[in-house]
Amino acid sequence: MFANVEESHIAKLLDEKDSVSTKRTINRSVSLFRTFLIEKRGSGEFEGLSKQELNENLRLFYVSIRTKSGTNLKVSSLNSIKYGLSKYLKDTCKIDIHGSEFHESKVVFKAAITDMKKKGIGSVDHKPAISTEDLNKLFNSETIVFNVNTPCGLQSKVWFDLMFYLCRRGRENLRKMTKETFGIETDATGREYVFQAIDEADKNHGSNAAPNETIGEGRMYAQPQLGSMCPVNSFKKYLSKLHKKLDALWQRPLEAFSEESTTWFCRSPLGKNTLASLMSEISKKAKLSRIYTNHSIRATAITAMDEAGMEARHIMRASGHKNESSIRSYACRLNEPKKRQMSDCLSSALGTVNKNPTESHNDQENSLSTLTQEDLDAIFNDTTFDEISSSSSSFVVQQQQAVNVLKAQSSNMMPPLVCPRINNSTVNFNFYAQK
């Protein structure tokens, strides 16, 4: 059996074979090249130019293009423009600008890239992972940003949880998500988890993706001990509060609501721009140390898994990356604690290191003055002391069945320092492990 297919349907398929971001790149690149040609030769048409003419114009275009403010483009931007032009010319004019006929323009392009790197504009701005301190602010019991008893707080938390646990890309396909995009199942051990139930095309998984490639096999498991803050419980509650007559997963929160109501959201989806800047808004509301982007959540998740010792090939299956080098680009970055540690190490070499307020506070907490009388009694329990003379002769304190003080201390505290003031005498304290 064969279906009747119209040319308009085929044209639509061809038009939709590229992602929205790819189309945007192509349109921007073609528009810039046309503008350049209009200024140089009075006409923006280049589809009918010979390969020799195209080569000459591309050679000049690569080195003359600037931003609107007149500054040089970054390497990534110039690469993006070349990619857009290359794809357009190949699809529309059947011309490959990587061929031998374009040798001069290729050489000039490489020279332009090298010059940018020499000027310090060749680096890529990686989105930073969210610091531990800022994560603590977000999930603090007193925070209102992730308050699951309000529509905005519940939505923000569920969105963050899904982005984090499933290693989602910054803004990709957020607007297309529906109530069926994610499902809930139970594994062999009886633990519930959320997973992505519907496959989708993304940056790394288009028409050329291999059959064994995946957009992500990550799971968001339940944490029952967290109660209402459990990611699975939050997700279930969110689904139950969505508007029943709207299939979109991300809906506009109601300004006025009742906690007992079954609907906390409007019959209207969140817009693309709102979804694209959600993490930025969360950063402002929570007063984090910096304004993070959506992609910072993905960077945080991958960095955390890498630092936990998980293999890159396993992280790839959860994040949807196509090669391990992409994972290493996250792993090779220094986090803030490591940067502080390295700086303090160098300061220590110069003898200029200072303890920060937190360390000083911890030292005060662990000082002798915090010990109670009961603590001191326990320390010296079953220990006998002979009278210490005032002479400078050597004297050894005898000890009988001493309590192992270090073992008795809490793991969250530094062992107390016992420093009795005894002048003009030598005192030996011997501590033995309790058998």
HELIX and SHEET records of a PDB file:
HELIX    1   1 GLU A    7  ASP A   15  1                                   9    
HELIX    2   2 VAL A   20  ARG A   41  1                                  22    
HELIX    3   3 LYS A   51  SER A   64  1                                  14    
HELIX    4   4 VAL A   75  TYR A   88  1                                  14    
HELIX    5   5 LEU A   89  CYS A   93  3                                   5    
HELIX    6   6 SER A  100  PHE A  102  5                                   3    
HELIX    7   7 HIS A  103  LYS A  118  1                                  16    
HELIX    8   8 THR A  132  LEU A  138  1                                   7    
HELIX    9   9 PRO A  151  TYR A  165  1                                  15    
HELIX   10  10 PRO A  224  MET A  229  5                                   6    
HELIX   11  11 PRO A  231  LYS A  241  1                                  11    
HELIX   12  12 LYS A  272  ALA A  276  1                                   5    
HELIX   13  13 LEU A  278  ALA A  286  1                                   9    
HELIX   14  14 ASN A  294  GLU A  307  1                                  14    
HELIX   15  15 ALA A  312  SER A  319  1                                   8    
HELIX   16  16 GLU A  324  ALA A  331  1                                   8    
HELIX   17  17 GLU A  336  LEU A  350  1                                  15    
HELIX   18  18 PRO A  357  GLU A  365  1                                   9    
HELIX   19  19 LEU A  368  THR A  370  5                                   3    
HELIX   20  20 GLN A  373  ILE A  379  1                                   7    
HELIX   21  21 VAL A  405  ALA A  408  1                                   4    
SHEET    1   A 3 PHE A 182  THR A 186  0                                        
SHEET    2   A 3 GLU A 192  GLN A 196 -1                                        
SHEET    3   A 3 MET A 220  TYR A 221 -1                                        
SHEET    1   B 2 GLN A 251  PRO A 253  0                                        
SHEET    2   B 2 PHE A 265  PRO A 269 -1                                        
END                                                                             
